[in-house]
Amino acid sequence: MYQLPWKLVPNKIRAEGGREIDRFRGIPNPQDTPDGAEAWIGSVTRANGVTSADPNLGCSRVELPNGKREYLFEVIGHNPEAILGKQHMERFGMDLGILIKMLDAKAAFLLQCHPTR
């Protein structure tokens, strides 16, 4: 399971936009969508302040070499020390400590604030 790469499943959320994210990814006929302005990459972070039926909104899914899809936090949870390392687990636990985003809002974001960091 750890010898082959895991493919990240596209994970777009939030406001209207996303056409340029799709273009960057090589997706044919890129278009803005109502919830496509942010692509969260390799995320184990749940989105705050967004109304959704999905309690894991914002969390990345991975497609494993066997074709199965799981949330990244689930895959890491199977063997966290082997994936993240002993020192990381001792210091941060399962928190990756980073949230990578690609942004393409149809309307400009005036401000992003992350008061927990």
Secondary structure, DSSP 8 states (H G I E B T S, - for coil): --SS--EE---EESSSB-HHHHHHHT-SS---BTT-SEEEES-----SS---S-TTTT--EEE-TTS-EEEHHHHHHHSHHHHH-HHHHHHHTT--S--EEEE-BSS-------TT-
